[in-house]
């Protein structure tokens, strides 16, 4: 083989590889289920960070962001299910001023959420698993989510997670839900490492859940606190869906994505130039919707 022929073949191979790379860059990011404008913004984002050095961090909320929330959040449904089946208890927890001690676990949680504050209620909701094995609680949560919420997964968001992982991003989930609700489900169905799932949690001792909070409740400011304390890198990308995600969305260094926002959040997104995407979210015909009997409005 002549030297000129070798050079020609090498040149053709390089051109072919470059063409394939460009083609993959363009096609992989055009995720089915996202509108064209969203795909274009994501494509530009990926191109901006192809050569970014150091850690490339992306952070997602869970309920309403990776899975649907209509008519109620998955975490709320699971809490009701566990409580109605005697898998939670508040009898050993201190009384809360202004909250009637004789109320049931579910009634206490709702009263705390309404009269004390949502973040406090989220922290209290984890404490009611005191004395339960965390391994057993994880299995029960996984069973529940797999039964009712597989079809509630937003497939475009799952593909977006896969795209980020393929492009070398560290993908994290920061959720106000109890961490042990989702730290098995998310790794299995989204491919995110369990060590990169952060939720509200208490200290675990000898495999048993305690009533001592481990860090901040991961809602509002607590989400940013968790990013700074645990992830230790400001994310390039953040996705959320509720007012509880606003501080985290503002903390993004580059792109913020909002899924199915309520009017107030849509206005904030517009003022901040965040990307907004509407994804189909409807009730499942086989879901139990435990919250119905408590006459509770769906979460915003």
C-alpha positions as CSV (number, residue, x, y, z in Angstrom):
1,X,0.0,0.0,0.0
2,X,1.5,3.4,-1.0
3,X,2.1,6.1,1.5
4,X,-0.3,8.4,-0.3
5,X,-3.1,5.8,-0.1
6,X,-2.5,5.3,3.6
7,X,-2.8,9.1,4.2
8,X,-6.0,9.3,2.1
9,X,-7.6,6.4,4.0
10,X,-6.7,8.0,7.4
11,X,-8.1,11.3,6.3
12,X,-11.4,9.6,5.2
13,X,-11.6,7.8,8.5
14,X,-11.2,11.0,10.5
15,X,-13.9,12.7,8.4
16,X,-16.3,9.8,8.9
17,X,-15.7,9.8,12.7
18,X,-16.2,13.5,12.9
19,X,-19.4,13.2,10.9
20,X,-20.8,10.5,13.1
21,X,-19.9,12.4,16.2
22,X,-21.7,15.5,14.9
23,X,-24.7,13.3,13.9
24,X,-24.8,11.7,17.3
25,X,-24.6,15.1,19.0
26,X,-27.5,16.3,17.1
27,X,-29.8,13.3,17.2
28,X,-29.3,12.0,20.7
29,X,-30.4,15.2,22.3
30,X,-33.6,15.5,20.3
31,X,-35.5,13.7,22.9
32,X,-39.0,12.4,22.0
33,X,-41.7,14.1,24.1
34,X,-39.9,17.5,24.4
35,X,-41.0,20.4,22.1
36,X,-38.6,21.5,19.5
37,X,-37.6,24.6,21.3
38,X,-36.6,22.6,24.4
39,X,-34.5,20.3,22.3
40,X,-32.7,23.2,20.7
41,X,-31.9,24.7,24.1
42,X,-30.6,21.4,25.4
43,X,-28.5,20.9,22.3
44,X,-26.9,24.3,22.8
45,X,-26.3,23.5,26.5
46,X,-24.5,20.2,25.7
47,X,-22.4,21.9,23.0
48,X,-21.4,24.6,25.5
49,X,-20.1,22.0,27.9
50,X,-18.4,19.5,25.7
51,X,-15.1,20.8,26.7
52,X,-15.9,21.9,30.2
53,X,-13.2,20.8,32.6
54,X,-13.8,19.6,36.1
55,X,-17.1,18.3,37.6
56,X,-20.2,18.8,35.5
57,X,-23.2,18.5,37.9
58,X,-26.9,18.2,37.0
59,X,-29.6,18.1,39.8
60,X,-33.2,17.0,39.5
61,X,-36.1,17.2,41.8
62,X,-38.2,13.9,41.9
63,X,-42.0,14.3,42.5
64,X,-43.5,16.1,39.6
65,X,-40.2,16.5,37.8
66,X,-39.1,12.9,37.0
67,X,-42.5,11.3,37.7
68,X,-46.0,12.7,37.4
69,X,-47.8,14.3,40.3
70,X,-51.4,14.3,39.2
71,X,-53.5,14.2,41.2
72,X,-51.2,13.7,44.2
73,X,-47.4,13.4,44.8
74,X,-46.2,9.8,45.0
75,X,-44.6,10.5,48.4
76,X,-47.9,11.7,49.8
77,X,-49.7,8.6,48.5
78,X,-47.0,6.3,50.0
79,X,-47.1,8.0,53.4
80,X,-50.9,7.6,53.5
81,X,-50.6,3.9,52.5
82,X,-48.0,3.2,55.1
83,X,-49.9,5.0,57.9
84,X,-53.2,3.3,57.1
85,X,-51.4,-0.1,57.2
86,X,-49.8,0.5,60.6
87,X,-46.3,1.0,59.2
88,X,-45.7,4.4,60.8
89,X,-46.2,5.7,64.4
90,X,-45.9,9.0,66.2
91,X,-46.7,7.8,69.8
92,X,-43.0,8.1,70.9
93,X,-42.5,11.6,69.4
94,X,-42.8,14.8,71.4
95,X,-46.1,16.6,71.3
96,X,-46.1,19.7,69.0
97,X,-47.5,22.9,70.4
98,X,-50.9,23.7,68.8
99,X,-51.3,20.1,67.4
100,X,-53.8,17.8,69.2
101,X,-51.8,14.8,70.5
102,X,-54.8,12.4,70.1
103,X,-54.9,12.9,66.3
104,X,-54.0,10.0,64.1
105,X,-50.6,10.0,62.3
106,X,-52.2,11.2,59.1
107,X,-54.3,13.9,60.8
108,X,-51.2,15.1,62.7
109,X,-49.2,15.4,59.5
110,X,-51.9,17.3,57.7
111,X,-52.4,19.6,60.7
112,X,-48.6,20.3,61.0
113,X,-48.4,21.0,57.3
114,X,-51.3,23.5,57.5
115,X,-50.5,25.1,60.9
116,X,-46.8,24.8,61.5
117,X,-45.2,24.7,58.1
118,X,-44.5,22.5,55.1
119,X,-40.7,22.0,55.8
120,X,-41.4,21.0,59.4
121,X,-44.1,18.6,58.3
122,X,-41.6,17.0,55.8
123,X,-39.1,16.5,58.6
124,X,-41.8,15.1,61.0
125,X,-42.9,12.7,58.3
126,X,-39.5,11.0,58.3
127,X,-39.4,10.7,62.1
128,X,-42.6,8.7,62.2
129,X,-40.7,5.7,60.8
130,X,-38.7,5.6,64.0
131,X,-37.9,2.0,65.1
132,X,-38.5,0.5,61.6
133,X,-35.8,-1.3,59.7
134,X,-34.6,0.9,56.9
135,X,-34.0,-2.1,54.6
136,X,-37.7,-3.2,55.0
137,X,-39.0,0.3,54.5
138,X,-37.0,0.7,51.3
139,X,-38.4,-2.6,50.0
140,X,-42.0,-1.5,50.8
141,X,-41.4,1.8,49.1
142,X,-39.9,0.2,46.0
143,X,-42.9,-2.2,45.8
144,X,-45.4,0.6,46.0
145,X,-43.6,2.9,43.5
146,X,-43.1,0.0,41.1
147,X,-46.7,-1.0,41.3
148,X,-48.2,2.5,40.8
149,X,-45.6,4.8,39.4
150,X,-43.7,3.1,36.6
151,X,-46.3,4.5,34.1
152,X,-46.0,7.9,35.7
153,X,-42.3,8.2,34.8
154,X,-41.8,11.1,32.4
155,X,-40.0,9.3,29.6
156,X,-38.5,12.4,28.1
157,X,-36.9,13.2,31.5
158,X,-35.6,9.7,31.9
159,X,-34.0,10.0,28.4
160,X,-32.6,13.4,29.4
161,X,-31.0,11.8,32.5
162,X,-29.5,9.1,30.3
163,X,-28.1,11.8,27.9
164,X,-26.5,13.7,30.7
165,X,-24.9,10.5,32.1
166,X,-23.6,9.6,28.6
167,X,-22.0,13.0,28.3
168,X,-20.1,12.7,31.6
169,X,-22.3,14.6,33.9
170,X,-22.8,13.8,37.6
171,X,-26.5,13.4,37.9
172,X,-28.1,13.9,41.3
173,X,-31.6,13.9,42.7
174,X,-32.5,16.3,45.6
175,X,-36.0,15.8,46.9
176,X,-38.1,16.8,49.9
177,X,-39.4,13.3,50.1
178,X,-38.0,10.8,52.5
179,X,-34.7,9.6,51.0
180,X,-35.6,5.9,51.7
181,X,-38.7,6.3,49.6
182,X,-36.7,6.8,46.4
183,X,-33.1,5.8,46.8
184,X,-33.9,2.3,45.4
185,X,-36.4,3.3,42.8
186,X,-34.3,6.1,41.2
187,X,-31.2,4.0,40.7
188,X,-33.2,1.1,39.1
189,X,-35.3,3.1,36.7
190,X,-33.1,6.2,36.0
191,X,-29.6,4.8,36.3
192,X,-28.6,7.3,38.9
193,X,-26.2,6.0,41.6
194,X,-27.9,5.6,45.0
195,X,-25.2,7.7,46.6
196,X,-26.4,10.6,44.5
197,X,-30.0,10.5,45.8
198,X,-30.5,13.1,48.5
199,X,-33.8,13.4,50.4
200,X,-35.1,14.3,53.9
201,X,-33.7,11.7,56.3
202,X,-33.0,10.8,59.9
203,X,-29.9,9.1,61.3
204,X,-29.9,5.3,60.9
205,X,-28.5,3.3,63.8
206,X,-27.9,-0.4,63.6
207,X,-30.1,-0.5,60.5
208,X,-33.0,1.1,62.3
209,X,-34.5,4.5,61.5
210,X,-34.3,7.0,64.4
211,X,-36.1,10.3,65.0
212,X,-33.0,12.5,64.8
213,X,-32.9,14.5,61.5
214,X,-29.7,14.0,59.5
215,X,-29.1,17.5,58.0
216,X,-31.6,20.0,56.7
217,X,-35.0,19.1,55.4
218,X,-34.4,19.1,51.6
219,X,-37.0,21.7,50.6
220,X,-36.6,25.3,49.5
221,X,-33.3,26.6,51.1
222,X,-32.6,23.1,52.3
223,X,-32.2,21.9,48.8
224,X,-29.4,24.4,48.2
225,X,-27.9,23.6,51.6
226,X,-27.8,19.9,50.6
227,X,-26.1,20.7,47.3
228,X,-23.5,22.9,49.0
229,X,-22.9,20.4,51.8
230,X,-23.1,17.0,50.1
231,X,-22.5,17.6,46.4
232,X,-20.1,20.4,47.0
233,X,-20.3,21.8,43.5
234,X,-22.7,24.4,41.9
235,X,-24.7,22.6,39.3
236,X,-24.7,23.5,35.6
237,X,-28.2,22.2,35.2
238,X,-31.2,22.1,37.6
239,X,-34.7,20.7,36.9
240,X,-37.8,21.2,39.2
241,X,-41.5,21.7,39.2
242,X,-42.7,23.5,42.3
243,X,-42.2,26.5,44.4
244,X,-40.1,24.3,46.7
245,X,-37.6,24.1,43.9
246,X,-37.2,27.8,43.2
247,X,-34.0,28.4,45.3
248,X,-32.4,25.3,43.7
249,X,-33.4,26.5,40.2
250,X,-31.9,29.9,40.9
251,X,-28.7,28.2,42.1
252,X,-28.0,26.7,38.7
253,X,-24.8,28.1,37.0
254,X,-26.3,27.7,33.5
255,X,-29.6,26.1,32.6
256,X,-32.8,25.6,34.6
257,X,-35.7,23.5,33.4
258,X,-39.2,23.8,34.9
259,X,-41.8,21.0,34.4
260,X,-45.5,21.7,34.3
261,X,-45.3,24.9,36.5
262,X,-48.2,26.5,38.3
263,X,-48.9,30.2,37.4
264,X,-46.7,31.6,40.1
265,X,-43.7,29.5,39.1
266,X,-44.3,30.1,35.4
267,X,-44.0,33.8,36.1
268,X,-40.8,33.4,38.0
269,X,-39.4,31.2,35.2
270,X,-40.2,33.8,32.7
271,X,-38.5,36.5,34.7
272,X,-35.4,34.4,35.1
273,X,-35.2,33.0,31.6
274,X,-35.7,29.4,32.6
275,X,-36.8,26.7,30.2
276,X,-40.4,25.6,30.6
277,X,-41.7,22.3,29.4
278,X,-45.2,20.8,29.5
279,X,-45.3,17.0,29.8
280,X,-48.5,14.9,29.8
281,X,-49.5,14.1,33.4
282,X,-52.7,12.4,34.1
283,X,-54.1,10.1,36.8
284,X,-53.5,6.4,36.5
285,X,-56.6,4.2,36.2
286,X,-55.2,1.6,38.7
287,X,-53.9,4.0,41.3
288,X,-55.5,3.9,44.7
289,X,-55.2,7.7,45.4
290,X,-55.3,7.3,49.2
291,X,-55.5,11.1,49.6
292,X,-59.0,11.2,48.2
293,X,-60.7,10.2,51.4
294,X,-59.0,13.1,53.2
295,X,-60.4,15.8,50.9
296,X,-57.0,17.3,50.3
297,X,-56.2,19.5,47.3
298,X,-53.4,18.3,45.1
299,X,-49.9,19.7,45.9
300,X,-48.8,22.7,43.8
